């Protein structure tokens, strides 16, 4: 409800209960209006105090009213000191206090303009800072809002340990982590080069950098969204801070980079990347795959078919990059509003260049440094030569599909018994690649008739009415 303070015949609005008082009109009305301006305007508290200093002796009742109602006013309309405290907490919450050891700042303006909002939390209160991800909404026009995920690249406690590890690497308990990272030989090589080369990323733990080709690294730079001039494989337009942010992102998590390199607008199964602010990244949200577990067979069968088909497309595509899973779980995937499968967690995807190939690094060489463990783990994926053609399908059939295709679905009018048998073959790495790939083909063929064709599945409707390819 509106809280109205009458100053003569003028009304001043606040959120809260409704009050009124009839007093002679005075010049002090303008001072109150200044204090009660909406948050985000000039210094409310400072304006009120300065007004009182000028009018206090002449109007003793004004000072008394101010002191009486000040707690209420502060509760309903935060003062400058409260807002400064909130803004300071916001910088720490976002990780802006750690930049340029962060992801970027491309989405900060939208956050500050409240065009990105946290679900269930309203400003000036921010959600708990100990979570890795949050639900939110995003708008471009202040009218239509789309669901998004606001996520840190690693859990906050691991991020704190990594920051401390940077200081320990130079024998200190506390330090400027940016200064320490800038002084490392790895960053010095980045600072001198305008081309991202394989030797500059050796020793980093992210799976897609296990055996990088020059073509892959060029694509990383060309699609890097956090700089103003996107599209060049050269880093001539990168400022020093841009290079540090890209290196930090590569060391901590490849998730935002995968979304930029292989966008959904080009047919890839990754959510749209909206940008970053400090250490918080924003991308399009989807419903969890686990929400289908209790659904009818037709919905589960469509999701299972998409999982198999998408995995095939990742391995064989026009760019000739083999994207494969290093590990997988049901939380890796989501379902968009139009029924399309989306890979929500791309942090465990490896990439092999099928066109230019790769050169394995010397297993005896030690390229590890302070950047090698910033993700919270120093564990590195196996060599690319150990990746089997069937690896992604085996992980999928073992850890995800059994929750969608159940033995109880084998009944008249339901799944054929062979579908469950082939699922077991697909999940067993003891079988040859050829046998597992054959099982995938049989399984897809068995699932095809169960896929629904209606408006709820907008990603394939109405095309599915005219062709089985959709």
Buried (B, 14 or more C-beta within 10 A) or exposed (E): EEBBBBBEEEEBEBEBEEEEEEBEEBEBBEBBBBBBBEBEEEBBBBBBBEBBEEBBEEBEEBBEBBEEBBEBBBEBBBBBEBBEEBEEBBBEBBBBBBBBBBBBBBBBEBBBEEBBBBBEBEBBEBBEEEEEBBBBBBBEEEEEBBBBBBBBBBBBEBBEBBBBBBBBBEEEEEBEBBEBBBEBEBBEEBBEBBEBBBEBBBBBBBBBBBBBBBBBBBBBBBBBBBBEEEEBBEBEEBEEBBBBBBBBBBBBBBBBBBBBBBBBEEEBBBBBBBBBBBBBBBBBBBBBBBEBEEEEBBBBBBBBBBBBBBBBBBBEBEBEBBBBBBEBBBEBBBBBBEBBBBBBBBBBBBBBBBEEEBEEBEEEEEBBBBBBBBBBEEEBBEEBEEBEBBBBBBBBBBBBBBBBBBEEBBEEEBBBEBBBBBBEBBBBBEBEBEBBBBBBEBBBBBBEEBBBBEEEBEBBBEEBEEEEEB
